[in-house]
Amino acid sequence: MRSSLTSANREGWAFALPGIVLIFAFIITPFILAFGFSLTNQRLISPNPTRYVGLENYQQMLGLAFVSLDAKQDPNGKVATDPSGHPEFPPLRTITRNADTPQYRGMQEWFRWETGTQAHLVIARDVVFWKALVNTCLFVLIVAPVQAGLALGLALLINQKLRGITLFRTIYFMPVVVSIVVVSLLWRFIYDGHDGLLNNMLAGLSFGHFHPVDWLGNPHTALGSIMVMSIWQAVGFHMVIWLSGLQTISPTLYEAAAIEGSSSWQTFRYVTWPGLRHTAVLVLIVITMQSFALFSQIDVMTKGGPLDSTQTLVFQAVQRGYGLQDIAGGSTISVILFVIVLSISLLQRWLTRER
């Protein structure tokens, strides 16, 4: 018996060895190198030797502060105002370039709000990084639940024994098998601000009253437009996962619910949803990881613009690491992203645990 188990273990390890080697070569080893580079000033091409800098890269990216500015006063002691009647405030450089406040040196304004004669500013050492972080989190918070909900709805619709249902399953899944680069190019033409399909369609439905919108050139609509495209492109993949979960639920449970006279909502709440608990955990984790890895759509459609309104963490890591040749900066973003994704995945797993 012992020799038989040992032989089986050898065969198992032999079959698993290629996968283990690939994981170490392309996942574990690069992450260890990225963490090491994040503690240095490593550049892609530089005549200067690499130097250990400790946590300086993390301090530079995560540096954030809150300051307040009092409105200017005229010679009579009254609040100075601009032609529109709003209070005038001194420039931020009075703080960031002041010898009395060296902790704010080099920081830039991220956003501000005003309360009476005071302006409250949030300043950061790396404003672009914080914009990328907020955009990425916003993308995840909107895309993950919407995409999961739509995919579940489609799965419930196509989980029927109807003639031609296979055709609908194929149609819903087709965008998944198309390259994301091709899909991004297609939707860039749809969102075109002049002759795009979306503008023409909305103009036709409104009988010419709709004014064309540059969907990808407007900071207020660019990220939302990419969200819509991303949801459309990947909803079929998660639909298939939901569908596989639906087909594992025993039909006898639905028969018992029908005999008891339960409504459609009651059947979904007490039969379907409990049977999809493990599938829901998988779908949420997969969507979350895919959403945090947003890159191709940004790279093809907006390049992070306009005005950094579509910057994301992965796009920033690639742009800094290879575009700006700042390997240390790109590695730092990668490590921060890893910690965020790992924390959210563990939190999701804890919230959806068996009770």
Buried (B, 14 or more C-beta within 10 A) or exposed (E): EEEEEEEEEEEEEEEEEEEEEEEEEEEEEEBEEBBBBBBBBBBEEEEEEEEEBEEBBBEBBBBBBEBEBEBBEEEEEEBEEEEEEEBEBEEBEEBBEEEEBEEBEEBEBBEBEBEEEEBEBBBBBBBBBBBBBBBBBBBBEBBBEBBBEBBBEBBBBBBEEEEEEEEBBEEBBEBBEEEBEEBBEBBBEBBBBEEBEBBBEBBEEEEEEBEBBBBBBBEEBBBBBBBBBBBBBBBBBBBBBBBEBBEEBEEEBBEEBEEEEBEEEEBBEBBBEEBBEEBBBBBBBBBBBBBBBBBBBBBBBBEBBBEBBBBBBBBBBBBBBEEEBBBBBBBBBBBBBBEBBEEBBEEBEEEBEEE
